[in-house]
Amino acid sequence: MKLGEPSLDQLRLFLAVVDHGSFGGAARASGRAVSAVSYGIAQIEAQLGVTLFEREGSRRPVLTEAGKGLLAEARSVADAADALMAKARSLHAGLESTLSLVVDVMAPGEATARVLRDFRVMFPTTALRLQVEALGAVAACLLDGEADLAIGGPVLIDLPELERQTIGAVELVPVAAPGHPLAGPEIPPGESRRHLQLVLTDRSRLSQGREFSVLSPQTWRLADLGAKHELLRQGIGWGNMPRHMVRDDQASGALVLLDLPEKPGATYPLNALWRRDRRLGPAASWLIDAFRVTLATCPG
């Protein structure tokens, strides 16, 4: 037996009968006559070579075993068609079909997660690609065309190719394990230069030759903030960390704040950045506002 190909309209009629429980309900929902719904169901049954509903002995149509078996596939096809049309309407309205976002590793993970969770609800048809980078590598993603929007730090603000909006800040604090020599009271000036400092760095050309709150000539440079965090916890050196990342360590005693005369801690501004030759779409603009609001309410 040669099978036909049911139309999308026929599939929707099948689903309408199932969802509304009757041919009459499906007719009212679709704005058609009952006879038109009945004819459409007969047509899809002929196309597929199966009976979808038991009509004898019941006032309401009941799915046959074949109807039950095909229901999930019918819904999948209809849902895919709905998604296609939603994306097409979004494109006509100027909404981005894809969006690449790069986020500075210093940004609070809780804030980023909140924003991206809400983004998926607000823009289900926009495919988001996320990267997490450090320092100059954030700007490099924009300049190299790998990202459309960045949430980055102060190292980026002097790049003339980029526009920026300040949207928040992260507090950096000097920390070390409780047994570290700098963890004691009344540390004399210059003592920090005698001890290994762990420094966040990256491989981007944009931050070559730049130093950020580096006091000691003895440094280990790491591109992974998580690795730096663990080395600090193990007592290997001292260094600045975002306060939100070490709050639990302070509470447990795994790390202590250092009271150094040089006060190497700092405020790390977070900026929304994008290329001046690119126009921001509605999804990117929403992300900027969402990060600004969330950073203001999320401990940083």
C-alpha positions as CSV (number, residue, x, y, z in Angstrom):
1,M,0.0,0.0,0.0
2,K,1.4,3.4,-1.0
3,L,1.1,6.0,1.8
4,G,0.5,9.6,1.1
5,E,1.9,12.7,2.9
6,P,-0.7,14.4,5.2
7,S,-0.6,18.1,5.2
8,L,0.2,20.2,8.2
9,D,-3.4,21.4,8.3
10,Q,-4.6,17.8,8.6
11,L,-2.2,17.1,11.4
12,R,-3.4,20.1,13.3
13,L,-7.0,18.9,12.8
14,F,-6.0,15.5,14.3
15,L,-4.5,17.2,17.3
16,A,-7.5,19.6,17.7
17,V,-9.9,16.6,18.0
18,V,-7.6,15.0,20.6
19,D,-7.1,18.2,22.6
20,H,-10.8,19.2,22.5
21,G,-12.3,15.8,22.9
22,S,-14.7,15.9,20.0
23,F,-15.1,16.9,16.3
24,G,-17.4,19.7,17.4
25,G,-14.9,21.1,19.9
26,A,-12.2,20.9,17.2
27,A,-14.5,22.7,14.8
28,R,-15.2,25.5,17.3
29,A,-11.5,25.9,18.1
30,S,-10.5,26.1,14.4
31,G,-13.4,28.1,13.2
32,R,-14.6,25.5,10.8
33,A,-17.7,23.4,10.2
34,V,-17.9,20.0,11.9
35,S,-18.2,18.4,8.4
36,A,-14.9,20.1,7.4
37,V,-13.2,18.6,10.5
38,S,-14.7,15.2,9.8
39,Y,-13.5,15.4,6.1
40,G,-10.0,16.4,7.2
41,I,-9.7,13.5,9.6
42,A,-10.9,11.1,6.9
43,Q,-8.3,12.5,4.5
44,I,-5.4,12.0,6.9
45,E,-6.6,8.5,7.7
46,A,-6.6,7.8,4.0
47,Q,-3.1,9.3,3.6
48,L,-1.7,7.2,6.4
49,G,-3.7,4.1,5.8
50,V,-4.9,3.8,9.4
51,T,-7.9,4.6,11.5
52,L,-7.1,7.2,14.1
53,F,-10.4,7.3,16.0
54,E,-13.0,4.7,17.0
55,R,-16.3,6.3,16.1
56,E,-18.7,3.4,16.7
57,G,-20.5,3.0,20.0
58,S,-19.2,6.2,21.6
59,R,-20.4,9.8,21.5
60,R,-16.8,11.0,21.7
61,P,-14.0,9.9,19.4
62,V,-11.5,7.6,21.1
63,L,-8.0,7.1,19.8
64,T,-7.2,3.8,18.3
65,E,-3.9,2.1,19.0
66,A,-2.6,3.4,15.7
67,G,-3.8,6.9,16.7
68,K,-2.1,6.7,20.0
69,G,1.1,5.5,18.3
70,L,1.1,8.5,15.8
71,L,0.1,11.2,18.3
72,A,3.6,12.0,19.6
73,E,5.0,12.3,16.1
74,A,2.1,14.5,15.0
75,R,2.7,16.8,17.9
76,S,6.4,16.9,17.1
77,V,5.8,17.9,13.5
78,A,3.3,20.6,14.6
79,D,5.6,22.0,17.3
80,A,8.5,22.1,14.8
81,A,6.4,24.1,12.3
82,D,5.3,26.5,15.1
83,A,9.0,27.0,16.0
84,L,9.8,27.7,12.4
85,M,7.1,30.3,12.1
86,A,8.0,31.9,15.4
87,K,11.6,32.3,14.2
88,A,10.5,33.7,10.9
89,R,8.3,36.2,12.6
90,S,11.2,37.1,14.9
91,L,13.5,37.7,11.9
92,H,11.0,40.0,10.3
93,A,10.7,41.9,13.6
94,G,14.5,42.3,13.8
95,L,15.2,39.7,16.5
96,E,18.5,38.0,16.2
97,S,18.3,34.3,15.1
98,T,21.7,33.7,16.8
99,L,23.7,35.7,19.4
100,S,27.2,35.1,20.6
101,L,27.9,36.3,24.2
102,V,31.3,36.4,26.0
103,V,31.4,36.9,29.7
104,D,34.3,37.9,31.9
105,V,35.4,35.2,34.3
106,M,35.2,37.9,37.1
107,A,31.4,38.3,36.7
108,P,29.4,36.5,39.4
109,G,28.3,33.2,38.1
110,E,25.0,33.5,40.0
111,A,24.2,36.7,38.1
112,T,25.1,35.2,34.7
113,A,23.0,32.1,35.4
114,R,19.9,34.2,36.4
115,V,20.2,36.3,33.3
116,L,20.7,33.4,30.9
117,R,17.8,31.4,32.5
118,D,15.5,34.4,31.9
119,F,16.9,34.9,28.4
120,R,15.8,31.4,27.3
121,V,12.3,32.2,28.4
122,M,12.2,35.6,26.8
123,F,13.9,34.6,23.5
124,P,13.3,30.9,22.9
125,T,13.9,31.3,19.1
126,T,17.3,33.0,19.5
127,A,20.2,30.5,19.6
128,L,22.7,31.7,22.2
129,R,26.4,30.8,22.1
130,L,28.3,31.5,25.4
131,Q,32.0,31.9,26.1
132,V,33.7,32.7,29.4
133,E,37.1,34.4,29.0
134,A,39.5,36.6,31.1
135,L,40.8,40.1,30.7
136,G,41.9,41.0,27.1
137,A,40.5,37.7,25.7
138,V,37.0,39.1,26.2
139,A,37.6,42.0,23.9
140,A,39.5,39.8,21.5
141,C,36.4,37.8,20.9
142,L,34.6,40.9,19.8
143,L,37.4,42.3,17.7
144,D,37.9,38.9,16.0
145,G,34.1,38.6,15.2
146,E,33.7,35.6,17.5
147,A,31.1,37.4,19.7
148,D,28.4,40.0,19.3
149,L,28.2,41.2,22.9
150,A,30.6,41.1,25.8
151,I,30.3,41.6,29.6
152,G,33.9,42.6,30.4
153,G,36.2,44.4,32.7
154,P,38.2,47.7,32.8
155,V,41.0,46.4,30.6
156,L,38.8,46.9,27.6
157,I,37.6,50.5,27.9
158,D,40.4,52.1,26.0
159,L,39.7,50.2,22.7
160,P,38.4,52.7,20.1
161,E,36.7,49.9,18.1
162,L,34.3,49.2,21.0
163,E,31.3,50.9,22.5
164,R,30.7,50.3,26.2
165,Q,28.2,50.8,29.0
166,T,29.1,50.4,32.6
167,I,26.6,48.0,34.1
168,G,28.1,47.0,37.5
169,A,31.2,46.2,39.4
170,V,32.9,43.4,41.3
171,E,35.0,43.9,44.5
172,L,38.5,42.3,44.4
173,V,40.0,41.5,47.8
174,P,43.5,40.1,48.7
175,V,43.3,36.7,50.3
176,A,45.5,33.8,51.4
177,A,45.2,30.6,53.4
178,P,45.1,31.2,57.2
179,G,48.6,29.8,57.7
180,H,50.2,32.1,55.1
181,P,52.8,34.6,56.5
182,L,50.8,37.5,55.2
183,A,47.7,36.4,57.1
184,G,49.0,37.7,60.4
185,P,48.4,41.1,61.9
186,E,50.5,44.3,61.4
187,I,52.2,43.3,58.2
188,P,55.0,45.8,57.4
189,P,55.1,47.7,54.1
190,G,56.8,45.8,51.4
191,E,56.3,42.4,53.0
192,S,53.9,41.3,50.2
193,R,56.8,41.6,47.7
194,R,58.6,38.8,49.4
195,H,55.9,36.2,48.8
196,L,54.6,34.5,45.7
197,Q,51.6,36.3,44.2
198,L,49.1,34.4,42.1
199,V,48.0,36.5,39.2
200,L,45.2,36.1,36.7
201,T,46.3,36.4,33.1
202,D,45.3,35.4,29.6
203,R,46.9,34.7,26.2
204,S,45.4,37.7,24.4
205,R,47.6,40.2,22.7
206,L,45.4,42.9,24.2
207,S,46.7,42.5,27.7
208,Q,50.4,41.8,26.9
209,G,52.6,43.9,29.1
210,R,49.8,45.1,31.4
211,E,49.9,44.5,35.1
212,F,46.8,44.5,37.3
213,S,47.4,45.0,41.1
214,V,50.7,43.0,40.9
215,L,53.0,43.9,43.8
216,S,55.4,40.9,44.0
217,P,58.2,40.2,41.6
218,Q,57.5,36.5,42.3
219,T,54.4,35.6,40.4
220,W,52.6,32.5,39.0
221,R,50.3,33.6,36.2
222,L,47.2,31.5,35.5
223,A,44.5,31.9,32.9
224,D,42.0,29.8,35.0
225,L,40.4,31.7,37.9
226,G,39.2,28.4,39.4
227,A,42.8,27.0,39.5
228,K,44.0,30.2,41.1
229,H,41.3,29.9,43.7
230,E,42.3,26.3,44.6
231,L,46.0,27.2,44.8
232,L,45.2,30.0,47.2
233,R,43.1,27.5,49.3
234,Q,46.1,25.2,49.4
235,G,48.4,28.0,50.8
236,I,50.4,28.4,47.6
237,G,50.8,32.2,47.5
238,W,48.4,35.1,47.9
239,G,46.3,37.1,45.4
240,N,43.3,39.1,44.7
241,M,40.0,37.3,44.1
242,P,36.4,38.5,43.5
243,R,34.7,38.8,46.9
244,H,31.7,36.7,45.8
245,M,34.0,33.8,45.0
246,V,35.7,33.7,48.4
247,R,32.7,34.6,50.7
248,D,32.2,30.9,51.6
249,D,35.9,30.4,52.2
250,Q,36.0,33.3,54.6
251,A,33.0,31.9,56.5
252,S,34.6,28.5,56.8
253,G,38.1,29.8,57.5
254,A,39.7,28.3,54.4
255,L,40.8,31.8,53.3
256,V,41.3,35.0,55.1
257,L,41.3,38.6,54.0
258,L,44.7,40.2,54.0
259,D,45.3,43.5,55.7
260,L,48.2,44.8,53.6
261,P,49.6,48.3,53.8
262,E,49.5,48.6,50.0
263,K,45.7,47.8,49.9
264,P,46.0,45.9,46.7
265,G,42.2,45.2,46.5
266,A,40.2,47.0,43.9
267,T,36.9,47.6,42.3
268,Y,36.6,45.8,39.0
269,P,34.0,47.5,36.8
270,L,31.9,45.4,34.5
271,N,30.9,46.8,31.1
272,A,28.7,45.8,28.3
273,L,30.8,46.0,25.1
274,W,30.1,45.6,21.4
275,R,31.6,46.7,18.2
276,R,30.8,50.2,17.0
277,D,30.2,48.9,13.4
278,R,27.5,46.5,14.7
279,R,23.9,47.3,15.5
280,L,22.5,45.7,18.6
281,G,19.3,43.7,18.2
282,P,16.5,43.4,20.7
283,A,17.9,40.3,22.4
284,A,21.4,41.8,22.9
285,S,19.8,45.0,24.2
286,W,17.7,43.0,26.6
287,L,20.8,41.2,27.9
288,I,22.5,44.5,28.7
289,D,19.6,45.7,30.8
290,A,19.2,42.3,32.5
291,F,22.8,42.1,33.5
292,R,22.7,45.7,34.9
293,V,19.6,44.9,37.0
294,T,20.9,41.5,38.2
295,L,24.4,42.7,39.0
296,A,22.8,45.4,41.2
297,T,20.9,42.8,43.3
298,C,23.4,39.9,43.2
299,P,26.2,40.1,45.8
300,G,29.5,40.9,44.0
